[in-house]
């Protein structure tokens, strides 16, 4: 389909959504995160044009339609055909200073949460590790401290059912002070190791940690919130997934990591405790 045809179809479908929403143009524009003049250009400008990617994603998420339908690539308007519905930045805070991930964690209370951390389990970071990761930014330090406390609190709730899976080499690299941990003192790293071991012990069995061999398997940093939502960490942003089919495939892959784990949940705390920072 040519761009002009796609732009014309997008305009027709945007007008349909506006009519179905029963909102004013100002209210509709605010709902999708643009100003009224930008909406007017999309609806009635001299030449039909496509919106920016973030606007397209916002429309799809707000009205539960697929981006393919908006662009005229599909006659199926349902969002169930979508793999990615939105992109959320980790730094984007709501009125309660919560990140997108924290909101999703709270909204998933009572559901099984599976996750693969990027470095170390974020709910177990000591203040010293937080300071090291914040790189002298007081604002980032406060954000990481609040994030750690909230996620730990959610993991301690009576409804918690959490599985965490990660490469055992991530802990070995930390104990050795290599990679991103270069320059962090051995005593600080040992205190973090001991803290993780104690926390895993205290949270078990509601929180279960499995460690696989990273030389044999790969898992991207991600979190699965039951079977309704998944978030894949991609640096400064999270790719939010709502496709039930894709979420089930990610869950099956996660369960495969657990089946192949070298260290199982009942032995994870002792394995971590045996590590010695050098």
Buried (B, 14 or more C-beta within 10 A) or exposed (E): EEEEEBBBBBBEBBEEBBEEEEBEBEEBBBBBEBEBEBBEBBBEEEEBBBBEEEBBBBBBBBBEBBBBBBBBEBEEBEBEBBBBBBBBEBEEBEEEEBBBBBBBBBEBEEBBBBBBBEBBBBBBBBEBBBBBBBEEEEEBBEBBBBBBEBBBEBBBEEEBBBBBBBBBBBBEBBBBBEEEBEEBEEEBBBBBBBBBBBBBBEBBEBBBBBBBEBEEBEBEBBBBBBEEBBBBBEEEBBBBBBBEEBBEEBBEBBEBBBEEBBBEBEBBBEBBBEBEBE
